[in-house]
Amino acid sequence: MIDGSMIDGKSILVTGGSGSFGKRFIATLLENHSPARVIVFSRDELKQFEMQNAEPFKNHLSTMRFFLGDVRDEKRLRKAMEDVDVVIHAAALKQVPMAEYNPFEAVKTNILGAENVVNAAIDAGVKRVIALSTDKAAAPINLYGATKLASDKIFVAANNHKGKHDISFSVVRYGNVLGSRGSVVPFFKERAESGELPITDPRMTRFNITLQAGVDFVLECLHIMWGGEVFVPKIPSYKVTDVATAVAPDAEQKVVGIRPGEKLHEEMITSTDAMTTVEFDEYFVILPSYGSWEVEDFIQNSAKNPGRLCEYGFQYNSGTNGHFLTVGEIRELIQTSL
């Protein structure tokens, strides 16, 4: 059971609150905890309207607040964060091809929006902020990953310029959410009827996490964060060809080539990051580059069991991961978690 001390009786704001993660995160709060207020901050009025009329949200409208706004608008963020205790920053432009074609838009939302969230949270007296990241932020080769790496740096560094304010910022970085909007599962399902599935490269692998597991990890990190960490969960990988087989076992798999900005394998911890990474039983923590707290104290006392510094040359890579999902496991996840 996840500790509710950082949630119960608190006011919580979720940027991107009407998106896939935001809705599942807020539903989990409402069903399993007792927040004083939950604020949905997003720019999509239709999604907010649909949330108000859907389970479990429609049964908790006295607890919920719906703020139309964009993270590009710092003034609106400041208004929304009045008397807020916790902020979960999930808003982002995340489609890789769209970011490549519209780079300034991605920068405005993912980088300048991150700065706005930091400034608004400090000025509003928020206590804890967690920003969601992505495996594409580690050694990025596309613009989306580059903007999210910049965002990660902004949130980590915010602990260094918060002044006398009692606030902590941390980052949670994880892999692909199976079945989320724009992911490979719904794409394969759409193409399955044609009898042919396009495969960019048969060697391609990705990290995988379910939406609920991502929510639970963020909630855990909210409780254990010290400020400045990048949390990385230990999660399985999958082969893209195995996902195709799980979705449509009889369909032909046609190799079409890697798209611009794609990698064969994703990383969440590079060999350079590993030099300042601590491994715990269920997750890794990339330490901040500045000394905001005692590292040895963190290693010994921040989790149930002491951590250990990663060895030189370690990488957390989806292609060399020790845990791969089988076709059967992927099929079961698709059936049970989507």
Secondary structure, DSSP 4 states (H G I P E B T S, - for coil): ----TTTTT-EEEEETTTSHHHHHHHHHHHHH---SEEEEEES-HHHHHHHHTSTTGGG-TTTEEEEE--TT-HHHHHHHTTT--EEEE------HHHHHHSHHHHHIIIIIHHHHHHHHHHHHT--EEEEE--GGGSS--SHHHHHHHHHHHHHHHHTTS-TT---EEEEE---EETT-TTSHHHHHHHHHTTTEEEES-TT-EEEEE-HHHHHHHHHHHHHH--SS-EEEE---EEEHHHHHHHH-TTSEEEE--PPTT--SS-EEE-TTGGGGEEE-SSEEEEPPSS-SS-HHHHHHHSSSS--EEPPTT--EETTT-S-B--HHHHHHHHHHH-
